[in-house]
């Protein structure tokens, strides 16, 4: 019934799905094989996990660069000393300009670093492809 509601493209999928109540060893073996294929094959969850860890470390580097190097250079130009406390009063509330500056600079540093890394990787791929075509042409 669910397959009929989803349309004809889902009928084959619904017919091939084994119910969790099946206690056959084949079901468990197939499920384990599919799970390990999903988790540990290239382009799936393993790459995502590595990307998250590397991204977290990269963000910590950017935060340290921004908070400990770039922003102390701006502090002398901010009234009352600290750039993070820079606010603009607005009809009984506040606009946190210091936080906006922090996020903006972090985003620019991350964007610049990712652009630099992307350009370097593409350049290395181009050089590797160029070298392989030269080597295969000489044979």
Secondary structure in CASP SS format (residue, H / E / C, confidence):
PFRMAT SS
TARGET T0000
AUTHOR 0000-0000-0000
METHOD secondary structure of the structure
MODEL  1
X C 1.00
X H 1.00
X H 1.00
X H 1.00
X H 1.00
X H 1.00
X C 1.00
X H 1.00
X H 1.00
X H 1.00
X H 1.00
X H 1.00
X H 1.00
X H 1.00
X H 1.00
X H 1.00
X C 1.00
X C 1.00
X C 1.00
X C 1.00
X C 1.00
X C 1.00
X C 1.00
X C 1.00
X H 1.00
X H 1.00
X H 1.00
X H 1.00
X H 1.00
X H 1.00
X H 1.00
X H 1.00
X H 1.00
X H 1.00
X H 1.00
X H 1.00
X H 1.00
X H 1.00
X H 1.00
X H 1.00
X C 1.00
X C 1.00
X C 1.00
X C 1.00
X H 1.00
X H 1.00
X H 1.00
X H 1.00
X H 1.00
X H 1.00
X H 1.00
X H 1.00
X H 1.00
X H 1.00
X H 1.00
X H 1.00
X H 1.00
X H 1.00
X H 1.00
X H 1.00
X H 1.00
X H 1.00
X H 1.00
X H 1.00
X H 1.00
X H 1.00
X H 1.00
X H 1.00
X H 1.00
X H 1.00
X H 1.00
X H 1.00
X H 1.00
X H 1.00
X H 1.00
X C 1.00
X C 1.00
X C 1.00
X C 1.00
X C 1.00
X C 1.00
X C 1.00
X H 1.00
X H 1.00
X H 1.00
X C 1.00
X C 1.00
X E 1.00
X E 1.00
X E 1.00
X C 1.00
X C 1.00
X E 1.00
X E 1.00
X E 1.00
X C 1.00
X H 1.00
X H 1.00
X H 1.00
X H 1.00
X H 1.00
X H 1.00
X H 1.00
X H 1.00
X H 1.00
X H 1.00
X H 1.00
X H 1.00
X H 1.00
X H 1.00
X H 1.00
X H 1.00
X H 1.00
X H 1.00
X H 1.00
X H 1.00
X H 1.00
X H 1.00
X H 1.00
X H 1.00
X H 1.00
X H 1.00
X H 1.00
X H 1.00
X H 1.00
X H 1.00
X H 1.00
X H 1.00
X H 1.00
X H 1.00
X H 1.00
X H 1.00
X H 1.00
X H 1.00
X H 1.00
X H 1.00
X H 1.00
X H 1.00
X C 1.00
END
